[in-house]
Amino acid sequence: AMELKNMDIAAELWTLVDKELEPYLRAREPELDLPKVQRSRDLSQGDVTLMFAGVCAKRKCNPKEFTASLAVEIQAKVDAALAAGKKTLVSKVVGAGPYFNIFLNRAVVYGLVIKAVQRLGSKFGHLDDMKGKSIVVEHTSSNPNAPLHIGNLRNTMIGAHLGNLLNAVGYDAKQHFYVNDLGAQIGLTALAYSRCYHLMEPKMKVDHWIGSMYAIMNTFTELQKLGVDIGAVGDAHDTGKEAIDAISKKYVDGAADDEEKKKGILEYLDIFQDLRDRSPEHHALFQLVLQETRTIEDIKLSAGQLNLSYERQEPAAINIFRKMVTDCLCGVQQTMETYGVQHDQFDFESELGWEGSNQKFLEILRKSPYFIPQTNCNDQGVPQGAYIDFTSFIADQNLPTGKRGYQKIYPPLYVLRPDGSTLYTFRDVVYSFKKAANKDMVLNIICSEQDLAQQKVSLAMYAMNPELLGKQYHVSYDLVKLTSGKMSGRRGRYLLADDLYSELKAVIVEKMRKKYVDKGEDISQEQFEAVTHEVAAASMKYALLSCSCHVQINFDIAKVTDFEDASAPFILYNSTRLTSLINKFHDRVKTGEVEKLPPLENVDLSLLDNQIEWELLLDYVLNFGNIIRAAACPTIPAPPQLPEYGTHKVCDFLNYYVRALSSYYGPKGVRILPTPCGKHGGGPAMYARIHLCNAFKQVIDNGLKLLMINPLEKM
């Protein structure tokens, strides 16, 4: 029996058509190099086609006459096979210029495709192109001393969706989070955390609390660098406006003619007040941090010493840092769970040093002819850190330069400070080596601002080990621009992912409550909460994934939550319409109004006679796997060019698909269920269409799951 047994059912179906036609074509043209079947661009002219332009050019014959003659001969054989009762894929052939157009036996194709969808279920559309290959996708990797903001969230969505796409084409794809638990920012936050955590229970989400702590400590550090006594400023604020004005004047006047210093003092005194008075919860935290740090003469120095203790694996420092980092990551994980995102592995920067990876790599690096050691006195008489001389490396290896290559005079990658301590860039290279071990490829999701830095890391991998050329690439994305409001790191003001979710959900709640009231439908509070949560989270995912990575996103809540425009609510609403149709059928089965759905083999699929349902099958159901392949399997170019992953393609596909689907059934389309008057719908064709609608629904569900969106039963 004819059956589609593989995962790539479209390719398998066209192969079956090729095999059915081949004996007919060989009988007429035994020496012909046969072209392969391909989808027709115009279904009115044929479902698939063979292109004979090249053949006719070689033979110097008229293509119109050639295909017309071929069609007459082969049509006779097709008719004979059909008359003999054979189950054929081809029903009609027509010559049209150089094209040999083929119309398929729709009932047979429907049966093959629907059966394949039933067999594969949640794996329908998935492929095994990359089976046996492994890949790491590193994404999110936000600093573990702050909550996720909207920019982080685009990184998260791209990385998580790409991980799903890569698994869907056969890769063993693992999602990693690189925990940057070293550095000045983390040390500052840990210093405050160590002094305050045991004195105050957080009154806000813990990652927000820790992020506020960092903003406060950064402000205190900047004021100390400007010669300002933070304790005295705090006392002035406790006293009142006159005292605040007086101390501000004192420090500004003390800056004399140093305009830059005056500007810095005024800016950070303003931030000081903003952080102190933002909310009662912020005020309480601010006052506690000030109380516990005002006597520290040099906060930056103390934080650096604490950092050094952590790098040296001193138990007390490990307890402080790991507790703070873990607390913050727990808050970040809560945010990611809102969007259905989970990482397979968290990799800590600190452990690269503890496990000896840094030292091992440093020994390799020192042996490279392109490693330029650090010095306390370079040609200009100043200290200089160690670096990799990429300009010489690129020239020696004859690597491409110019528009599609590397810069000819390439900026060096500094890896060590003049005192010999490692820079974060060094640790980035070490971590990249670690990720690439035993993997076929590594993909880093990173903002476009970091393009050069990422290119340097990949180039360093190649310079240290030629086998790693093309092993690591980065997926670059542009920024998210807000239609209102501004973000400021120094002020600790971001559009937080948690806050944005709350705003989105509030809008969704209002719109959906009105819909239920207008329809007169009752829904439990529990179900309403579940539905509005899923729609709000889906709105965010779609908004951040629906355009190419290289396109800047202008985030507009009104557009994102529009039920009529290209959006997650629009897709989910049309998806639930299809689900509702199927559920209504089963409800009528329960009441005895219609018979139970027969198995597919007992259904007359020749009754599927609507052109739209045929186009839906060919354009969307059969094409779903090709969309996933196009998104997850781009051409992998030679560095420094980057592969173009289509993380927007599934969104586009679902948007066009549900639009086409919405015009298929209903009052203006095909009536599937019997109408009260009994004149429309129902009958044997109903069973064929319910099977088809189940297949249509499976494609939508599988597409939504790739986007981390849970399909809804009701909306």
C-alpha positions, 0 to 999 in steps of 0.5 A, spaced: 500 500 500 502 507 498 504 510 504 508 516 506 513 513 511 519 518 512 519 525 516 519 529 510 513 527 507 513 533 502 519 530 499 517 523 499 510 525 496 514 528 490 519 522 489 513 517 489 510 522 483 517 521 480 517 514 480 510 513 478 511 517 472 518 515 470 516 508 467 511 512 462 517 517 461 522 512 460 518 508 455 518 514 450 524 517 452 529 512 454 535 516 454 532 522 457 535 525 463 529 526 467 527 533 471 525 532 478 517 534 480 517 541 483 511 544 486 507 549 481 506 556 482 499 556 479 495 551 481 490 552 476 495 550 471 497 544 475 499 541 482 506 539 480 510 540 474 516 538 470 521 543 467 523 541 460 526 547 457 533 545 458 532 538 454 528 542 449 534 547 448 539 541 447 535 538 442 533 544 439 526 542 438 520 546 440 518 546 447 510 547 446 510 541 441 514 536 445 510 537 452 504 537 448 506 530 445 508 527 451 502 529 455 497 526 450 501 519 450 502 519 458 495 521 459 493 515 455 497 511 460 494 514 466 487 513 463 488 506 462 491 505 469 485 508 472 480 504 468 484 498 471 482 500 478 489 502 480 490 507 485 495 512 482 497 519 484 497 522 477 490 524 474 491 528 469 497 531 465 498 537 460 503 540 456 504 548 457 510 551 453 516 548 456 512 545 462 509 538 463 504 540 468 501 534 473 494 534 476 494 529 482 489 525 484 486 529 490 483 523 494 489 519 494 494 525 496 489 527 502 489 520 504 497 519 504 498 526 508 492 526 513 495 519 515 502 522 515 499 527 520 496 522 524 502 518 525 507 523 526 502 527 531 506 533 535 512 531 531 509 533 524 513 538 520 520 535 524 525 533 520 531 529 521 536 533 516 541 534 522 540 527 525 547 525 529 549 532 530 550 536 536 549 544 537 549 549 543 545 555 543 547 560 549 542 565 550 539 570 555 546 570 559 544 576 563 548 579 569 546 575 575 545 582 579 539 584 575 532 582 573 531 581 565 529 587 561 526 588 554 532 587 551 534 581 555 527 578 553 529 578 545 535 575 546 531 569 550 526 569 545 530 568 539 535 563 543 529 559 546 525 558 539 532 557 535 533 551 540 526 548 538 527 549 531 534 546 531 531 540 535 526 540 530 531 538 524 534 533 528 540 536 532 541 535 539 540 542 541 542 544 548 540 551 551 546 554 555 546 560 560 553 563 561 553 566 568 557 572 569 558 571 576 565 575 576 567 583 575 566 589 578 558 590 577 557 583 581 562 585 586 559 591 588 552 588 589 555 582 593 558 587 598 551 590 599 548 583 599 553 581 604 551 587 609 544 587 608 541 580 606 540 578 613 537 585 616 531 585 611 527 581 608 525 583 600 519 586 599 519 585 592 521 580 587 528 578 589 531 579 582 528 586 582 531 587 589 538 585 588 538 589 581 536 595 585 541 594 590 546 594 584 543 601 582 544 604 589 551 601 590 553 604 583 551 611 585 555 611 591 561 608 588 560 614 582 559 619 588 565 617 592 570 617 585 567 625 585 569 626 592 562 626 595 561 623 602 555 619 601 553 619 608 553 626 609 548 627 603 544 621 606 543 626 612 542 632 608 536 628 605 533 626 612 534 633 614 530 636 608 530 641 602 535 646 605 540 641 607 540 638 600 541 644 596 546 646 601 550 640 600 549 640 593 552 647 592 558 645 597 560 640 592 559 643 586 563 649 588 568 645 590 569 642 583 571 650 581 572 650 574 572 643 572 565 642 568 565 635 567 566 634 575 560 639 576 556 635 571 557 628 574 556 631 581 549 634 579 547 628 575 549 622 581 546 627 586 539 627 582 540 619 581 541 619 589 535 622 590 531 618 585 533 611 587 532 614 595 524 616 593 522 611 588 517 607 592 516 605 600 520 599 598 526 602 594 526 607 600 527 602 605 532 598 601 536 605 600 536 607 607 539 600 609 544 600 604 546 607 605 547 605 613 551 599 612 556 602 607 557 609 609 563 608 613 566 604 607 572 609 605 572 606 598 567 602 596 570 600 589 576 597 592 572 593 598 568 590 592 574 589 588 577 585 594 571 581 595 571 579 588 578 577 589 576 573 595 571 569 590 576 568 585 581 565 590 575 560 592 575 563 599 569 559 603 566 566 606 566 569 599 563 563 595 557 563 600 556 570 599 556 570 591 553 564 590 547 565 595 546 572 591 547 569 584 542 564 586 537 568 588 537 573 582 537 567 577 531 564 581 528 570 580 530 571 572 528 563 572 521 565 574 520 570 569 523 565 563 518 560 566 512 566 564 514 565 557 515 557 557 523 558 557 528 553 560 535 552 559 539 545 559 545 548 563 548 554 567 555 555 566 559 559 571 564 564 569 568 563 576 568 555 575 573 556 569 578 559 573 577 554 579 577 548 575 583 550 571 581 551 564 583 559 565 590 556 566 590 551 561 588 555 556 593 561 558 599 556 557 596 554 550 596 562 549 603 563 551 606 559 546 602 562 540 606 567 535 601 572 535 600 572 543 604 579 545 605 579 553 603 584 558 608 590 560 609 595 565 612 600 559 610 599 552 613 603 546 609 609 549 612 608 556 605 606 559 603 599 562 599 595 556 596 588 557 597 582 553 593 581 547 592 577 540 595 580 534 590 579 529 592 583 524 599 579 523 594 572 524 589 575 518 595 577 514 599 570 515 593 566 514 591 570 508 584 570 510 579 575 506 579 582 508 574 588 506 567 588 505 565 581 506 572 579 510 576 582 516 578 589 517 585 589 514 588 593 520 584 589 526 583 591 533 587 587 538 584 582 543 586 584 550 586 578 554 590 580 560 591 586 564 598 589 565 599 585 572 597 579 569 590 578 571 585 575 566 580 580 563 573 578 561 575 577 554 580 572 556 574 568 559 569 569 554 575 565 549 576 560 554 568 558 555 567 558 548 573 553 547 569 549 553 562 549 549 565 547 543 568 541 546 565 535 543 560 539 539 559 540 532 557 547 532 556 553 538 551 559 537 551 565 541 545 569 541 548 577 542 546 584 541 548 587 534 552 592 539 557 586 540 558 583 533 566 585 533 567 582 540 564 576 538 568 576 531 574 577 536 572 571 540 571 566 534 578 569 531 581 567 537 579 560 537 581 559 530 588 562 532 589 557 537 586 551 534 585 551 526 580 545 527 575 550 530 574 555 524 567 555 523 565 552 529 562 558 533 558 563 530 553 568 533 546 570 531 546 578 532 539 581 533 537 589 533 535 593 539 528 593 542 525 601 541 519 603 546 514 607 543 514 611 550 519 611 556 526 611 556 531 606 559 537 608 564 542 603 567 545 608 571 538 610 574 536 603 575 530 604 570 529 599 565 522 596 562 523 590 566 520 584 562 516 582 569 512 589 568 511 589 561 508 582 562 503 585 567 502 591 562 500 586 556 496 582 561 492 588 563 490 590 556 488 582 554 484 582 561 480 588 559 479 586 552 477 579 553 472 580 559 469 585 554 469 579 549 465 574 554 460 579 556 458 581 549 458 574 547 454 572 554 459 567 555 460 564 562 467 562 564 470 561 571 476 565 574 481 560 574 480 558 566 479 566 565 486 567 569 489 561 565 487 564 558 489 571 559 496 569 562 497 564 555 495 570 551 499 575 554 505 571 554 504 569 547 503 576 545 510 578 547 513 572 544 510 573 537 512 581 538 519 579 539 520 573 534 515 576 528 520 580 524 528 578 522 533 578 528 536 584 524 530 589 524 529 593 530 523 592 534 518 598 535 514 595 541 507 598 541 502 594 546 496 596 542 499 593 536 501 587 540 495 585 543 490 587 537 486 581 535 485 583 528 492 584 526 498 580 525 499 578 532 499 572 537 491 574 539 489 573 532 493 567 531 490 564 537 483 566 536 483 563 529 486 557 532 481 556 537 475 557 532 478 551 529 478 547 535 471 549 537 469 546 530 472 540 532 469 540 539 462 541 536 462 535 532 464 531 538 459 534 542 454 532 537 456 525 537 455 525 544 448 527 543 447 522 537 446 527 532 451 525 528 455 518 528 462 517 531 468 519 526 470 513 522 477 511 521 480 515 515 480 508 511 473 508 511 472 515 509 470 517 502 476 523 501 474 524 494 468 528 497 473 534 499 472 538 493 473 545 495 479 548 492 481 552 498 482 546 502 486 543 497 490 549 497 491 549 504 493 542 504 499 543 499 501 550 501 501 549 508 500 542 511 505 539 506 510 546 506 510 546 514 517 542 514 520 546 509 518 552 513 522 549 519 528 547 514 528 554 511 528 557 518 533 552 522 538 550 516 541 556 513 547 556 508 553 556 513 558 561 510 566 561 511 567 566 517 567 572 518 560 571 514 554 569 519 549 564 517 542 567 517 537 563 521 530 565 520 527 566 527 521 570 524 519 564 519 514 560 523 510 567 525 510 569 518 507 562 516 502 561 522 499 568 520 498 567 513 496 560 515 490 562 519 488 567 515 487 562 509 484 557 514 479 563 516 476 563 509 475 556 508 469 554 513 464 558 516 458 562 513 462 564 507 466 558 506 464 551 507 459 548 512 462 542 515 457 541 521 449 540 519 445 547 519 439 547 523 435 547 516 439 541 514 440 544 507 448 545 508 454 541 511 453 534 514 453 528 510 459 523 508 463 529 506 463 532 514 467 526 516 472 527 511 473 534 513 473 533 520 479 528 519 482 534 515 481 539 520 484 535 525 490 535 520 490 543 520 489 543 527 495 539 528 500 543 524 497 550 528 499 546 534 506 544 532 507 551 530 505 554 536 509 549 540 515 551 536 514 558 539 513 556 546 506 558 545 501 553 548 495 552 544 488 554 547 481 550 547 477 556 548 478 564 548 
